[in-house]
Structures are given as C-alpha cells and as structure tokens.
Amino acid sequence: QVRMVESGGGLVQAGGSLRLSCAASGGTFNRFAMGWFRQAPGQEREFVAAISWGDGATSYADSVKGRFTISRDNAKNTVYLQMNTLKPEDTAVYYCAAVRTGYSTNYFRNQYEYAYWGQGTQVTVSS
C-alpha cells in the first residue's frame, strides 16, 4: 500500500515563499513519476508541476512557471515543491500524486494518470 503525506503548507503573505514536501512509503519511489496539483474552493483540481523519476525532467503549469520548482530526493522518498513569489491566487489545497512507470523520462500533467494521492496541505496567501 503506497502512502503519501504532504507537509509544509501554511499562511504566507503575498511575495513570500513556502516549501511543500511529500513523503512516500510502501512503494518503489524511484520508479514513480510524481506530480503536484492544487484545488481552490469552488474550482476543479488543476495541474501544478510534474517530475520524472529518471532524468528529473520537469513540467509546469504556465501560471507557476518561473516561480515554483519541483524536485525530488529518491534517497529520502520525497518530492518537494518550492514556491516563491506567492500570489493570492495560489491559495489552494495542494496535493502530491504518484504513478509507477517503466519509462524513466516520463512525467504526467493529467491527474487521471496518477494512481496514488496524498491527503493535501492547505496553502493560503494573503494580500
């Protein structure tokens, strides 16, 4: 049973930074492509960032490109989301997701590709 636990959310002023972490257990983390998604109140869950397990290839939503950075530490079974220059519109519950793939360079932007999800962590950005 794969389990994923996010942490690092909180309240921050606009322009500030937060670093989210997602610790995975119960699976072969270094064969999981990982992603971050978010869901604001009244809105659908949307893609934020994704990373492959092999070459560390990444992909970002246009709304966060240049401000957010996804990374992973396979030795610690953890994926990170560094969020800088935060804006009020970044306020949402942030979820990490994982999918096992045999392709080391694959990442996935579609939430329906992912098999495992964390419980989410709240990020609130005040203006």
Buried (B, 14 or more C-beta within 10 A) or exposed (E): EBEBBBEBBEEBEEEBEBBBBBBBEEBEBEBBBBBBBBBBEEEEBBBBBBBBBBEBBBBBBEBBEEBBBBBBEBEEBBBBBBBBEBBEEBBBBBBBBBBBBEEBEBBBBEBEBBEBBBEBBEBBBEE
